[in-house]
Every structure is written in structure tokens, then in C-alpha cells.
Amino acid sequence: MSAGSTAEAVETVFRIESARIIAGAARIVRDVGIAEEIAQDALVAALERWPESGVPENPGAWLTAVAKRRAVDLVRRREAYARKLAEVGRELEDRPPPEPPEVDDIDDDLLRLIFTACHPVLSAEARVALTLRLLGGLTTREIARAYLVAESTVAQRIVRAKRTLAEAGVAFEVPYGAERADRLPSVLEVVYLVFNEGYSATAGEDLVRPALCEDALRLARVLGGLMPKEPEVHGLAALLEFQASRTAARTGPGGEPVLLADQDRSRWNRMLIERGFASLRRAGEGPYSLQAAIAACHARAVRYEDTDWAVIAALYARLLEVLPSPVVALNRAVAVSKARGPAAALELVDDLADVPALRGYHLLPSVRADLLEELGRRDEARAEFERAAALAGNARERTLLLERAARVGT
């Protein structure tokens, strides 16, 4: 194998295995920043040795073994660690034996890494960046490109996040009982945010960034496998499977958005839909599970006209109780318009006009424009489409809204 081919093999293996390599090292050194450096050292060792020795039969295991050896060596060299170990040993002599672990104890390095990277002590932006770096295997440049921010900004977020975790003394562990229940929403939120940014980019030229969707979906599947007794984990997995199934049909040949009503449903990925239903059967009644149930209604409809909007409107009403949110209320209004007509929905939308959280939200005037157009109030509809276009951060959405405004005007 040539040096170029070997380097490509190393890079591919490392991207696939990096999360587990970092997680395994972090369990030993108890610091995700140092663990990432150790993983990079293992990568360098592979680049040095594999061109001569060839790619091992199990390259992931080779990298993990090298990283763990270096982590152990580092710990052994730390005099402070030895002194601390002696102190802990003396303290343990005077302590009663620890309580046995809970029945649902999860002994998995990767899950520990997920809970550490998504710790609530970090800001939402820092959690997303650190998760994509450590678990998604993305480079700083790739994360910056995905979120359309400067590479230096992402780098600073990651460095600050690692420092914050170290200074706060965040334990590299999976929390138990009530603490796990408190921390789990933070983990699910990060995965959800990553997927949403890939599914409907908030800014830039592209409507969809499939790589981000794939990273989030992979994380959701990992969580589902590691936490089989958590219904809301399966609810999130189901939601992302259903949403991802439509990705190919959401854009036209030129990358332009294709509305749900106009999508070619034969392009929906049936395998992902089946995976979504499998996860939904294990889901509960939380917000992600209810959103998954709504997505399932669309997945069941062979044609747009077959959609059961009454059920969707009822599910949105239930979701609004569980997750009071103006965005959920706006989505419910859309479902009501399909189930009961545009007039009933317009009242609901107008009630949201003064909600501060929606003042800069382009979908509010967009939905209102749709309803006004259906009611025959064309001049008002055109003005609302234009207002929505002015608020849209994504170039593809902005173009679509301006085109709709022009069509209404004629």
C-alpha cells in the first residue's frame, strides 16, 4: 500500500473510531482535553508505523490500544497523581465499603464522553462544538463551515469548554438516578440542535447540510443502544429517522427548497422510515416522542392529500401542553389550517404576532402569508411573503419566499 493510501486509511479509521479512542483515554486521565491530545498522538503513531508495517487487521483496536498505553504512562508519570492515590487509599481505610451500583448502571466510555461534552455547565454553543469535535470527529474548520462562523471562534469555544470542564471538576462519568434524568435533556438537546442545523440551515447558501444530519442521527442511534430504557432517547431517535428520510426530496436539482406538499414521496427513504417506527414503538410521551408521532403521520401518508391533519393538530395540542413554545403554537396553527380551514388558523397566528420570541422569526409571516393567500387576500399575502424573505437568514429560503410573493402578486 502506498504512503498516500495508508494516510487515507488512517484518516478514515480515525474519523470512525476517534470518539471511542478519546472516551477510552478520558476514562483513564479524567480530562477530555488531555484525552484528545493522546488520541492525536495515537494518530501520529499510526501515520509513522503503518506505511512500514501495513494497516493492522483491526485498526480501531490498534489505535485504542496505543492511546490507552499512553494514557496509563501519563498517569504513572504524574507524581501528584501518586500522592493523591496514596491519600485516597488512606482515606478509604476509614470509610465503609461503597454501595453497590444501581441496576441500570451503564459502564460505557462513549456514553461517559457524551454526558461530559454535553454538561450543562457549558453554554449551548460550546456543547454543540465540543460534541461535534469529540463525538462527531469533525475538525474545527468543518464545524466553523457548518455553522458559518469563524474558525477561530469555534476553536475558542472548544478550548474554553475543555477548560471549564476541568475547572468545574466535572467527573468523567454517567450520572445516576435523578441526576441522570436532569442531565439527559441537555444531551438530547445538543443532538437535536446539530440535526436541525443540518436539516434546515439557519444561514448560508445551502438549505440542507447532510453531514450534520448524519452525525446527529449516528449519535441518536448510539444513545438508543446505550440507554435502551430511556423512552425519550428513542423518541428523539425516531424523530430524526423520520426527518432524515425526507432529505433527498426536500431540495430540487438546483438545491432549491421543495415544500412538503410538492415532495416526491417515492424519494423518501423507506429504510429510515421503518427504523423510525421501530424507535417510536419504544418511545414515551415526552416532547421528542410527540414530535416523532407527528412525523410518523406524514410518513404513513402515501400522498400529501392522505395526511391525517386532525390527528396532527391534536398531537400538536398535546405537545403544546408538554412543551409550551410559540414555535410549537405556530406549527399547531398550520395543522389547524389543514384540518379546519385557514380562517380558524389565522386567528391563532394573529395571537402570536406580539410574542417577542417570534418577532424576528421568518416563518411567522410566511405562515400568515399562506393563510392570507388561501383566503384570497392577495395583497396582504404578498406583503407578508416579502417580510418573511427579509427576515430569512438562509439564501435558498429567501429566494423561495420572494418567488412566492411574485406569484401571489400576479
N, C-alpha and C positions, 0 to 999 in steps of 0.2 A: 504494500500500500504506500502511495506517495506521501510526502510530508503534508501536502495540501489536503489530501483526502483524510489523513489522520487528524489534522487540526479541525476539519469539518466534523469528523466523528466525535471528537472531544467536545466541541461546542454543542452539538446536538444532544449528546448524552447528558452534559452538564445542565442544559436548559430543562431537560425532563426530570433529572434527579436532584437538582440543586436544593429544592425545598427540603427534601428528606436528609440531604447531606448537612445542611445548615441546622436542621432540627436536631439531628443526632449529636452534632458538635455542641450545640447550645445546651443540651441536657447535661453535658459534662462541665462546660465552662460557665454556664449560667449567665451568659451575656450574648445577646443576639448580634451585637456589633462585632465582637471578637469571633463569634462562630462564623459570621460571613467571611471574615478575613481568612480563617482557617480553611473554609470551603474554597476560597480563591487560591490558597496555597496548594490544595489538592489538585485544582485545575492546572496550575502551573506544572506540578509534578507529572501529570498525565501528558502535557504538551512536551515535556522533556523526555519522558521514557517511552511512550507509546510508538513514536516513529521508529525506535530501535527494536523494541520487544514485540510490537504489534498490539492491536486492540484486544484487551482481555475478553474472555468468553462472557463474563458478566461485568461490564464496565462500570455500571452503577455501584455494584458491591465493592469494586476496586477503589473507586473514589471515596466511598463512605468509609472504608477501612483506613485509608490514608488519612482522611480528615479526623477520624476518631483517635488514631495513634498520635497525631499532632496535638489534639486537644488534651489527651492524657499527659503527654510530655509537658505541655504548657502548665497544666495544673501541678504536676510534680515539681516543676522548677519554682513555683511560687512559694517563697518562704513564708509569706503571710498566710497562705492557704494552709501550710503545715501547722503553723502556730494556732490558727483558728480551729483546725481539725482537732488538735490536742485539747484546746479549751472546750470544744463541744463534747469531746469524749469524756472529760472530767465532769462536765455538767450532766451528761447522760447517766453517770453513775448514781446521781442523787435523784433522778427522775423515775417515775413509774413507767412501765413499758407503754408505747403508744397504742391508741385504739386501733383495731383492725380497720382497713379501708372499707368504704361503702361498697354495697353490692354492685353499683353501677360504675365502679372505678374504671377509668379509661387510661391505660398505660400506652400511650402512643405519642412519640416525639412530634409528629406532624401536627397533631391536634394541640399540643402544648404551644407550638410555634404560632398557630392560628390565633389562639387566645391571647398570646403575648403581643403579637403585632396589632391586634385589634383592641388593646386595652383602653378603657375609657379615659385614662389619664392623658391620652393623646387626642389632639384635635381630629375631626373627621378627615381633613385633608391629609394629615400625617398618617393616619391609619390606612387610608387608601394607598398612599405612596409606598409605605413600608410593606404592606401586604403584597402589592404588585411586585416589589423588589425581591422580597424573601420567598414568597409563595408562588408568584406568577413567573418568576425568573426573568422579568423584564429589566433591561438596562435603564439607567437614569435617562438616557436620551429617548428611549422608547416611551417611557412614562410621560416625559415632557411633551413629546409629539402627540401622544394620545389625548392629553388634556390641554394642549395648546398653550403651555406656559413655558417660561424659560427653563433650560436645563439646570441652570444654577439654582433656580427656585426649588425644583424638585430635589436636587442634591442637598440643599439646606434643610428641607423638610425631613429628609431621611436621617441626616446627621443629628438634627435636633431631636427627632423621635427616639433614636438609639440612646442619646444622652439622657433624655427624660426618663426612659425606662430604667436606665442604670441608676440615676439619681433618686428616683422614686422607690428603688429597691423592689421593682415588680418581679415576683417569683416566676421562674420558668416552669409553670405547672398548669394543669387543667383544674379550675376551681370546682368545688363540690357543692351539692345541695342548693341552698338559697343563693349563694354567691355565683354559682354557675348560671342559675336562672337569670340573675341580674346582669351578668356579663354577656350572655348569649345574644341578646338583641343587638349589641354593638358589633359582634361578629357577623351576624346576618345582614346588618345594615351596610357594612363595608362591601360584602359580596354583591348585594343588591345595587349599591351605588356604582360599582365597577361595571356591572352588566348594563345598567341603564345608560351609562355614558357611551358604551359601545353600541347599544341598540338604537339610541336616538341622541346623537351627539349634540351637546348644547351650543357648540360653536364650530366654525370652520367650514370647509367646502364639502365634506362628506357627511351624508346622513347617518350611515352605519359604519362602525369600526368592528368588523367581525372578530379580530384578535382579542379585543377586550371581552366580548361576549363569550368567547371560548374559554378565556381564563376564568371568568366568573362562574361559568357553568361547570368547569372542572372542579373548582373549589366547592361549589354546592354539592356536587356528587361525592367529593371526599368527605365533607361533613356528614352527608347522609349515611355513608358507610361507617364512619367512626362514631356516630351518635344515633344509632338506629331507634332509640326510644324517645327521641325528641320530635314530636309531631310537626312543630313549626319549621324545623330543618327540612323535613320532607315537603312541607308546604312551599317553602322557597324553591327547593329543587324542582318541584312540579311547575311552578310559575315560570321559572327560567327555561325549562324544557319546552313548554308551550310557546313562550315568546320566541325562543330561538328557532322553533320550527318554521316560523314565517319569514325568517331573514331573507331568503332568496327572492321572495315575492314582494318585498317591501320597496324595492327600487327597480326602476326601468333600465333599459340598455345604457342610457347615459348617466345613470346614478341618480335620476330624479325620483322623488318620493312617489309611491303608489298607495293611494288610500285603501283602507281595509275593504271598502265596498267594491273596489276595482281590482283587487288582487286575484291572480290566477291560483286558485287553491290546489290545483294539481301540483304546484311547485312547493307546497308546504311539505315539510319533511315528516313523513308518517312514522318513521322510527322514533324521532324525538317526541312526537305526539303520544305514541304508545308508552314511552318512558315517562312522560308527564302524567298519564293516567295511572301508571304503576305507583308513582310517588304520591299522587293525590289520594290514593286509597289508604296511605299511611299518614296522611296529614290530619290536622285538627281543625280548630275554629278560629285560629289567630288571623291577623291581617294578611300574612303571606298566603295562608291556606285559602282565605276567602278570595283573594285576587287570583289564585290558581283556579278556583272553581269558576270564576268569571271567564278566565282564558279558556277553560275546558268547554264552556258553552259555545265559544267561537270555533273551537277545534272540532266539535261534534257536527257543526253545520256544514253540509256539503256545499251549499250555496249561501251567499250573503242573505238572500231572502228567507232562508230557513232558520236564521238565528232567533233564538227564543229571548227576545228583549225583555219580556215581562220577568222572567227568571233573573236575568242580568240586573234589571232595575232593583229587584228585591234583594239580590246579593249585595249590590252597592249600598242599599239602605242599611243592611246589617253591618257592612264594612264601616259605614259612617258612624255607627254606634261604637264599634270596637276601636276605630282609628279616626277620631274627629279631625277632619282636614278639609280645607277649602278645595284642594285639588280633587279629593275623593268626591266632594259635593258637586264639583263641576262634571266629573265623569258620570255621576249618577244622573245629572241633568241630561246628558247625552243619551243615556239609556232610556230615560223617561220620554224623551222626544221620539224615540223609535217605538216605544210601547204605547204612548198615549197622545202623541202629536206634538208639534213644535210650540204651540201656544202654552201648554202646560209647562214645558221645559223652559221657555223664555222667562216665565215668572221666577223660576228657580235661579236662572242665570243672573237676572237683574238683581236678585237679592245678594248676589256675590260681588256686585260691581264695586262696592266700597270697602271690601275686605283688603286690608293693607298688604297681605301676603300675595295677592293676585294682581296688584296694580301694574307690575312690570311683566306679568306672565302672558306671553303672546297667545296662548291657547284660549284665554277668556274671550277676547274679541273675535278670535277665529270661530269658536263655538257659537257665539252670538251671531256672527255673520251667517253661518249655516242656517240657523233658525230663522233669521230675518229673510233670507233668500227663499226658504220654504214657504214663508208666509206671504211672499210676493212683495216685500218691502225692499226693493232692489237698491234704491239709492242709499238707504241706511246700511244694507249689507255690504255694498261696495266700500263705504267709508270704514266699516269695521274690518274688512279684509285688509285694507291699506294700513290701518292702525296696527293690526296683528303683524303685518310684514315689517313695519318699522321697529317692532319690539323683538322680532325673531333674531336670535344670535347665529343660527345656522343658515348658511347661504342657500342650501337646497330648499329648506322650508320657506325662506323669504321669497325665493323665485316662484314657488308653487302658489303662495298666498297672493302675490301680485298678479299672477296669471288668472287666478280665480276672481280677483277684483275686476280685471279687464273683461272677463266673460260675463260677469254679472252686469257690468255697465253696458254691454251690447245686447 
